[in-house]
Amino acid sequence: MTRLSARGAVEPFYAMDVLREANALASAGHDVLSLAVGQPSHSAPQGVLDAAATALREAKLGYSDALGRMQTRKAIAAHYADRYGIEVPVERIAVTTGSSAGFSLAFLAVSDPGGRVAITAPGYPAYRNIIKALSLEAVEIETDPAENHMLTVAAVEAAHRAKPLDILLIASPANPTGAVTDREHMAALMDFCRDEGIAFISDEIYHGLRYTGDDRTALAHSDDVIVINSFSKYYCMTGWRIGWMVLPEDMVRPVERLAQSLYISAPDLSQIAAPAAFGCTDELEAIKDGYRANRALLVERLPKLGISFAAPPDGAFYAWCDVSAHTNDSMEFARRMLSEIHVAAAPGLDFDPENGPRFMRFSYAGSTDTIARSLDRMEGWLTK
């Protein structure tokens, strides 16, 4: 029998388990409504679809440079100038196979086995699992609802003094809370990491999906950070597996060497088509208006069902909610809700191993009709 590596002994992604069960019910003919997965229900914007169709007819698709097609990298650089007013040299941009590849490349490039990576709790579970699979240690730092789930310098410093950190990863807007780290907190965290020799990674995959103000990239404060982003969320291109990194200059060649062997290159068709998304703002903002309407529905109706918001849903398309009025086992709650009323949502255990059983994450990335019908079913279920 083959000996299995401890690297593979990561926790399951429970939201995906729920999705599998939901898909099985749907395949059996049930009307399943999903608030479980952070995936836009819309297709990629029309400009992307048109560019892809043209490329399929006319382009010779193959491997690109490991750092990505030059035209794609130039388009990303132009995006930073247009959206943020920041000049990013194209040489510092790497195109990746989704943001997931970007995290692996970043962790590998700046840490050795046993390195300590600080992440927030609650937080995206794949961070923790990628970190473990790479023989690194995840240091989960609880965020405080009183601080709107923003990580503070004091909390990071306490963890660092207990045992030195190698990397700090911050997502803003965050999954699952939707919390936004304001510019003062973000700048203070970056300054602390610079002074302590801690690599700083800014996950900006939910940029564009903020409802209480404008996005601000970490690059506005410092060039000595690793920024990871993707076309998946705001641009509705999850299945295209296309993301990017902006790197400090001295990291470009190490990331390139790693990418050459681990991934070769991001999908060529996606690289050709993705830049068209930057020109589809009107279409994408109309989709965002749908998320805003969905968010308003949840804000209005969930508290009436005894489900309170544990974080202000300022960004992304998630509501992080306290369901302790109904259960102290959100996994069992999620399974009952799916089996009894065919509404899928993500149990909090994914996002916070310690406190997660009291919480659920509801994604509002689907249609407004799906959100409204889900709430109707939940109301009948919880108030009967």
Legacy VTK file of the C-alpha trace (Angstrom):
# vtk DataFile Version 3.0
C-alpha trace
ASCII
DATASET POLYDATA
POINTS 384 float
0.000 0.000 0.000
1.359 3.407 -0.959
2.413 5.526 1.992
0.479 8.775 1.982
2.053 12.155 2.696
0.887 14.272 5.597
0.702 17.143 3.116
-2.463 15.627 1.668
-4.178 15.381 5.039
-5.819 18.784 4.748
-9.335 19.500 5.908
-12.059 19.180 3.280
-13.540 22.350 1.866
-16.974 21.850 3.419
-18.685 24.383 1.156
-17.681 22.195 -1.782
-19.058 19.133 0.034
-22.358 20.976 0.420
-22.233 21.893 -3.260
-21.692 18.229 -4.185
-24.768 17.233 -2.174
-26.742 20.095 -3.707
-25.750 18.999 -7.209
-26.840 15.430 -6.430
-30.249 16.683 -5.297
-30.558 18.853 -8.390
-29.628 15.900 -10.614
-32.413 13.935 -8.951
-34.889 16.588 -10.066
-35.172 18.759 -6.948
-35.348 22.558 -7.158
-32.170 23.429 -5.258
-31.287 27.025 -4.442
-27.632 27.690 -3.675
-26.184 30.362 -1.425
-23.128 28.184 -0.848
-20.414 28.976 -3.355
-18.711 32.264 -4.138
-19.242 32.063 -7.861
-21.047 34.675 -9.958
-24.119 33.290 -11.669
-23.410 35.448 -14.714
-21.258 34.390 -17.619
-18.090 36.234 -18.538
-18.817 39.632 -20.110
-19.659 39.689 -23.795
-16.387 41.314 -24.792
-14.475 38.395 -23.280
-16.685 35.851 -25.036
-16.186 37.639 -28.360
-12.409 37.794 -27.895
-12.310 34.095 -27.028
-14.401 33.161 -30.071
-12.060 35.118 -32.332
-9.018 33.510 -30.732
-10.439 30.020 -31.217
-10.841 30.726 -34.923
-7.653 32.634 -35.590
-5.009 32.198 -32.861
-2.464 29.445 -32.527
-2.975 28.478 -28.892
-0.072 27.036 -26.956
2.306 27.725 -24.114
3.082 31.329 -23.337
6.033 32.618 -21.352
5.752 31.463 -17.744
5.077 35.044 -16.647
2.308 35.352 -19.223
1.669 36.878 -22.618
3.203 40.322 -22.867
-0.045 41.831 -24.173
-1.942 40.434 -21.199
0.625 41.811 -18.764
0.501 45.214 -20.486
-3.288 45.239 -20.174
-3.035 44.525 -16.443
-0.470 47.302 -16.041
-2.822 49.676 -17.876
-5.618 48.607 -15.517
-3.593 49.789 -12.511
-3.018 53.146 -14.177
-6.684 53.543 -15.133
-8.317 52.274 -11.946
-5.860 53.259 -9.224
-3.674 55.910 -10.829
-0.588 53.775 -10.145
2.195 52.968 -12.580
3.152 49.298 -12.329
6.040 48.173 -14.557
4.894 45.331 -16.777
8.048 43.435 -15.817
6.665 43.007 -12.262
3.424 41.370 -13.397
2.989 37.597 -13.576
-0.129 35.990 -15.079
-1.210 32.919 -13.112
-3.591 29.983 -13.318
-6.172 31.681 -11.139
-5.285 33.329 -7.864
-4.792 29.876 -6.320
-1.587 29.381 -8.270
-0.501 32.853 -7.197
-0.732 31.931 -3.514
1.296 28.760 -4.013
3.961 30.631 -5.966
4.131 33.414 -3.397
4.427 31.054 -0.425
7.112 29.005 -2.161
9.102 32.047 -3.234
9.376 33.708 0.186
9.340 30.890 2.764
11.069 27.617 3.566
9.499 24.464 5.045
8.233 25.219 8.526
7.710 28.897 7.747
4.877 30.627 9.585
2.113 32.322 7.619
-0.336 34.557 9.489
-3.924 34.584 8.224
-7.176 35.788 9.743
-9.869 33.730 11.406
-12.477 33.708 10.046
-10.786 33.419 6.682
-10.708 31.602 3.357
-10.068 27.894 4.091
-7.914 27.266 1.036
-5.246 29.550 2.529
-4.896 27.204 5.483
-4.899 24.096 3.303
-2.375 25.401 0.761
-0.115 26.454 3.625
-0.269 22.998 5.197
0.226 21.208 1.866
3.424 23.214 1.335
4.789 22.130 4.756
4.262 25.586 6.222
2.440 26.535 9.421
-0.771 28.552 9.364
-1.028 31.026 12.237
-4.701 31.942 12.495
-5.321 35.248 14.242
-8.870 35.880 15.400
-10.346 39.165 14.253
-12.648 41.184 16.475
-16.201 42.073 15.399
-15.746 45.302 17.379
-12.978 46.177 14.877
-15.233 45.214 11.936
-13.051 42.118 11.564
-10.036 44.208 10.552
-6.752 42.677 11.650
-4.811 45.039 13.908
-1.084 45.609 14.264
-1.384 44.742 17.953
-2.766 41.294 17.132
-0.076 40.616 14.520
2.653 41.876 16.821
1.481 39.581 19.623
1.640 36.566 17.313
5.036 37.625 15.981
6.516 38.132 19.451
5.251 34.708 20.540
7.093 33.124 17.600
8.384 34.996 14.534
6.173 35.176 11.472
7.479 34.882 7.933
4.415 36.032 5.980
1.250 38.007 6.637
-1.671 37.515 4.233
-4.533 40.021 4.248
-7.657 39.895 2.074
-9.696 43.067 1.619
-12.597 42.742 0.946
-12.438 39.449 2.815
-14.011 36.045 2.449
-16.196 35.098 4.373
-16.882 38.307 6.286
-17.019 40.839 3.457
-14.942 43.057 5.763
-12.810 45.829 4.296
-9.499 46.797 5.895
-9.327 50.590 5.808
-6.270 52.352 4.452
-4.950 53.340 7.878
-5.005 49.771 9.186
-3.561 48.427 5.928
-0.724 50.957 5.891
0.095 50.235 9.538
0.200 46.494 8.882
2.495 46.959 5.874
4.813 49.239 7.833
5.025 46.742 10.690
5.815 43.905 8.285
8.500 45.974 6.550
10.162 46.834 9.856
10.042 43.211 11.073
11.110 41.553 7.808
7.740 39.857 7.287
6.603 39.329 3.696
3.238 40.997 3.043
0.666 39.475 0.661
-2.435 41.447 -0.284
-5.296 39.359 -1.681
-7.312 41.784 -3.811
-9.481 39.249 -5.629
-12.689 40.985 -4.503
-11.657 44.434 -5.677
-14.505 45.961 -7.629
-17.026 44.438 -5.221
-17.154 47.055 -2.506
-20.389 48.805 -1.520
-19.216 51.410 1.005
-16.369 53.177 -0.797
-13.590 52.748 -3.331
-10.954 50.048 -3.440
-7.372 50.931 -2.633
-4.593 48.593 -3.670
-1.737 47.905 -1.259
0.561 49.112 -4.055
-0.612 52.648 -3.289
1.394 52.455 -0.059
4.393 50.324 -0.992
6.078 48.484 -3.852
7.521 45.951 -1.413
4.360 43.852 -1.261
2.957 40.904 -3.171
-0.455 41.629 -4.678
-2.621 38.768 -5.914
-5.756 39.286 -7.983
-7.920 37.421 -10.453
-10.507 37.747 -13.180
-12.753 35.288 -11.298
-14.995 37.391 -9.080
-15.772 40.924 -10.295
-15.132 39.847 -13.896
-17.273 36.662 -13.627
-14.571 34.371 -15.029
-14.128 31.631 -12.417
-13.872 28.776 -14.915
-11.319 30.544 -17.080
-8.617 30.045 -14.419
-6.811 33.303 -14.980
-5.288 35.581 -12.347
-2.213 37.691 -11.774
0.445 38.777 -9.311
2.266 42.071 -8.903
5.680 41.312 -7.426
8.585 43.160 -5.877
11.323 43.316 -8.487
13.590 40.801 -6.758
10.803 38.193 -6.672
10.065 38.150 -10.390
12.757 35.678 -11.446
12.172 33.224 -8.542
8.430 33.195 -9.305
9.153 32.728 -12.988
11.436 29.745 -12.292
8.810 28.142 -10.051
6.005 28.748 -12.542
8.029 27.257 -15.413
8.105 23.898 -13.693
4.881 23.885 -11.672
2.402 25.319 -14.196
4.327 26.134 -17.422
1.856 28.941 -18.117
-1.696 30.097 -17.559
-4.290 28.958 -20.150
-3.491 30.697 -23.408
-7.083 31.209 -24.522
-7.902 32.855 -21.203
-4.849 35.088 -21.453
-5.932 36.308 -24.874
-9.560 36.910 -23.915
-9.265 38.251 -20.353
-8.010 41.776 -21.129
-11.305 42.490 -22.880
-12.932 42.378 -19.433
-11.308 45.686 -18.550
-13.453 47.330 -21.228
-16.752 45.856 -19.993
-17.328 48.117 -16.997
-20.959 49.021 -17.783
-21.952 45.360 -18.058
-20.050 44.422 -14.900
-21.446 47.309 -12.874
-24.964 46.221 -13.829
-24.129 42.773 -12.424
-22.796 44.439 -9.284
-26.094 46.300 -8.936
-27.710 42.864 -8.715
-25.385 41.899 -5.866
-26.259 45.166 -4.149
-29.976 44.322 -4.390
-29.300 40.806 -3.070
-27.312 42.244 -0.178
-30.171 44.592 0.699
-32.591 41.651 0.793
-30.377 39.726 3.192
-29.819 42.772 5.406
-33.572 43.317 5.592
-34.776 39.755 6.112
-32.146 37.620 7.855
-32.350 39.458 11.225
-36.103 38.849 11.232
-35.299 35.118 11.089
-33.053 35.275 14.138
-29.902 35.283 12.004
-27.671 38.254 12.809
-24.785 39.703 10.840
-21.467 38.969 12.513
-19.658 41.381 10.198
-20.775 44.314 8.063
-21.079 43.033 4.465
-19.103 45.946 3.040
-17.518 44.025 0.165
-17.326 40.773 -1.821
-20.680 38.968 -2.028
-20.935 37.199 1.312
-22.873 37.562 4.539
-21.109 36.119 7.602
-23.898 35.376 10.028
-24.406 34.176 13.587
-26.909 31.307 13.625
-26.473 30.418 17.312
-30.112 31.329 17.984
-30.933 28.177 16.013
-27.930 25.869 16.373
-24.422 25.393 17.715
-23.576 23.027 14.870
-23.642 24.904 11.594
-22.549 21.798 9.658
-25.610 19.880 10.798
-27.746 23.009 10.261
-26.464 23.325 6.674
-27.199 19.667 5.956
-30.723 19.874 7.372
-31.466 23.073 5.478
-30.312 21.423 2.263
-32.172 18.160 2.775
-35.403 19.656 4.137
-35.900 22.835 2.077
-33.209 22.413 -0.604
-31.344 25.619 0.220
-27.555 25.315 0.279
-25.241 27.522 2.353
-21.690 27.181 3.652
-21.097 26.074 7.262
-18.801 28.280 9.298
-16.411 25.447 10.168
-14.726 26.010 6.807
-13.716 29.502 7.732
-13.054 29.317 11.461
-12.177 25.929 13.015
-12.625 27.293 16.538
-15.787 29.399 16.429
-17.226 28.311 13.083
-19.966 26.019 14.436
-21.930 29.152 15.431
-21.721 30.765 12.002
-22.821 30.367 8.392
-21.727 32.081 5.200
-24.433 33.026 2.748
-23.254 33.908 -0.749
-25.357 36.448 -2.611
-23.558 36.059 -5.935
-26.608 34.471 -7.564
-29.770 36.006 -8.971
-32.089 38.167 -6.895
-34.840 35.640 -7.548
-32.680 32.901 -6.011
-32.005 35.032 -2.929
-35.682 35.947 -2.473
-36.913 32.362 -2.905
-34.229 31.064 -0.531
-35.303 33.541 2.129
-38.946 32.570 1.652
-38.092 28.902 2.202
-35.911 29.692 5.217
-38.664 31.801 6.752
-41.155 28.953 6.471
-38.614 26.477 7.833
-37.354 28.517 10.773
-40.690 29.940 11.886
-42.919 26.863 11.592
LINES 1 385
384 0 1 2 3 4 5 6 7 8 9 10 11 12 13 14 15 16 17 18 19 20 21 22 23 24 25 26 27 28 29 30 31 32 33 34 35 36 37 38 39 40 41 42 43 44 45 46 47 48 49 50 51 52 53 54 55 56 57 58 59 60 61 62 63 64 65 66 67 68 69 70 71 72 73 74 75 76 77 78 79 80 81 82 83 84 85 86 87 88 89 90 91 92 93 94 95 96 97 98 99 100 101 102 103 104 105 106 107 108 109 110 111 112 113 114 115 116 117 118 119 120 121 122 123 124 125 126 127 128 129 130 131 132 133 134 135 136 137 138 139 140 141 142 143 144 145 146 147 148 149 150 151 152 153 154 155 156 157 158 159 160 161 162 163 164 165 166 167 168 169 170 171 172 173 174 175 176 177 178 179 180 181 182 183 184 185 186 187 188 189 190 191 192 193 194 195 196 197 198 199 200 201 202 203 204 205 206 207 208 209 210 211 212 213 214 215 216 217 218 219 220 221 222 223 224 225 226 227 228 229 230 231 232 233 234 235 236 237 238 239 240 241 242 243 244 245 246 247 248 249 250 251 252 253 254 255 256 257 258 259 260 261 262 263 264 265 266 267 268 269 270 271 272 273 274 275 276 277 278 279 280 281 282 283 284 285 286 287 288 289 290 291 292 293 294 295 296 297 298 299 300 301 302 303 304 305 306 307 308 309 310 311 312 313 314 315 316 317 318 319 320 321 322 323 324 325 326 327 328 329 330 331 332 333 334 335 336 337 338 339 340 341 342 343 344 345 346 347 348 349 350 351 352 353 354 355 356 357 358 359 360 361 362 363 364 365 366 367 368 369 370 371 372 373 374 375 376 377 378 379 380 381 382 383
